[in-house]
Amino acid sequence: MNSIIQNIQQEMRRGTLVLAVLTQMDEPQYGYSLIQALSRQGIDVEQNTLYPLMRRIEKQGLLESVWQIEGNRPRRYYKISELGIKVRAELIKEWNNLRSSMTNLIGGV
């Protein structure tokens, strides 16, 4: 039973991770700083999950990136694009609709 619950929880988290990332990208962030920001909000994500996700949503046009050198190491900074802002707004609407529906289904628990 625990493995079933863990699998379903993982699927639920995976489904909300894009929205969680987009909410944190108004200011440029590199991967590790984003991991920390999400963690402070109770969303723990591993590097091997986050970096491919960020590359994928950049290819979709939701993020933009630039390389910057800090000290002697380059870092890729990501920021939400204009399209990403529009998509995020629609995803937030959908999230709120789902939350309301689930609250009704669960009975306000």
HUKAMO-V522839 format. One record per residue. OMEGA is omega as a letter, one per 30 degrees, with the letter a starting at -180 (none if undefined). Layout:
omega
OMEGA
OMEGA
This chain:
omega
a
a
l
l
a
l
l
l
l
l
l
a
a
a
a
a
l
l
l
l
a
l
a
a
l
l
a
l
l
a
a
l
l
l
l
a
l
a
l
l
l
l
l
a
a
l
a
l
a
a
l
l
a
l
a
a
l
l
l
l
a
l
l
l
l
l
l
l
l
a
l
a
l
l
l
l
l
l
a
l
l
l
l
l
l
l
l
l
l
l
l
l
l
l
a
l
l
l
l
l
a
l
l
a
a
a
l
a
none
